[in-house]
Each structure stands twice: as structure tokens, then as C-alpha cells.
Amino acid sequence: MKNVILLLLSVCGMLACTHTPKWELVWEDNFDGAEPDTTIWSRIPRGRPDWQNTQSFDNRCYEMRDGCLILKGIVNDNMDVDTAKYLTGGLWTKDKHAFHRGRIEVRARLHGARGAWPAIWTLPYEIDKYVWPMGGEVDIMERLNYDSIVYQTVHSHYTYTLGIENNPKHGGTASINPEDFNVYGVDFWPDSLVFHVNGKRHFVYPRIETEQEGQFPFDIPQYLLIDMQLGGTWVGPVDSTDLPVEMEVDWVRHYQWK
């Protein structure tokens, strides 16, 4: 009897130690409130780069509707108040909420317009310590115009300053359903970034052995940006008759591998 009890205890101990690794949700925002959570999100201010030169605090560029965050691109009808021809909405977690390793996913629907350039991406949380491009940039999703594909890309001192974009390849594209919601994601590992759309893996950027500087700066805390943008060198000119245009964000989730 004693031996049976010891055997049972041993089996129970082994079962207790058994653990199947999986992604576990550690943080999410479902945008269910009347306004975005200001302890997490701030509106992105105007800046000089193409991606930022139509960002605006104008309330018309932001809406909470049916459990979604709506970021809009509109024609500016009062250039005495703001000199930009177009105004767009964007949020970031800069100085408020950091993500380190794990999986980031965003479910969003992207309405098309000529010159529309919605994006979901990350930058180093300690932005003053890691001046671009030394700390890298991770583009989880960029879409142009009415495209049925999105771009998923990394940028760094290695890819941008040194111009080494194909050793390893620094970006890829993935098909989307342009009329519906899609889930855009990236997994941050110490040795790689794994990009996916709707749960399907499309592109991996690995850490490699190289004597060149700054090939994989991405294993550091990140902040998240979600923004609509209109116009720019890459996307091209805007057709104002296509406006307003919207980017609907259903949720943002952060998982850790447990």
C-alpha cells in the first residue's frame, strides 16, 4: 500500500510539473469606452517626417464607435487654424506603456483612399537613448491607397544607414481582405521577429552573425503607434474626393510565451 501511495504521489508530481507552452494574454485594450484610455494612449502631434506631417489633435480625426477606435483622414477646411492641407488621427503609447518581447496583435479594418497610408508599428520606448535608426523600427503593418496587400518591414542602422536590406531580407508583403477586419501581428523573440497576418506567418527577420553594427537592435522595450496618414513620397498624392477615410481599430493585444 505504501508503494502504491508513493507511486501516486510521484505521478501527481510529474503531472503538476507538466506545462504546455502557449501564448498567454497579458494586456489588451478593446476600445469599449467613450474615449481612449489616456493612461495608455496619447494623440500623436504634428511632425516633419512624411508619416507625421498631417497628424492632428483635431477631434474630427478621432471617434469611438461600436467598440472601435476610429482614426480618420479629412480635408482641412480651415487653414487659418492649421496650415496642413489634410488632417489625420493617430495614437501612440510613448512615455506611457511599453511592450517587451512577446506577441503584439492589432485587429483593424482599413478603408481605402488615394493617398491613404495607415500604419501600425513600434519604436524603442527609451527613444532618447536609442535615436532613430539605432534602436530600430518595426512596421507591423503599412498599407497604401486601395492595396490588397500590406507591408511588414524592419528598419535599423544596419538596413537604413549601411543599406544592407537583403542579408537578411528586411521586409515582406502579405495579402489581406481589404473590405474586412484583419489581424496584424509580430512576435518579438531575442533572436528574431516573426510577422503574421490573420495568424498566418509571412516573414521572419533573424538575428545573424555579422561584424556590421546594429543588425538586430529589437530586443528592447517598445512603444506602439497606430496612425492614419495622408500623402507622402512613398504613398503618393491624395485624391481629396476619396475623403474622409477611416481606420477602424477593434482591439490591441499583448501576449507572452508562457
Disulfide bonds with the S-S distance in Angstrom:
none
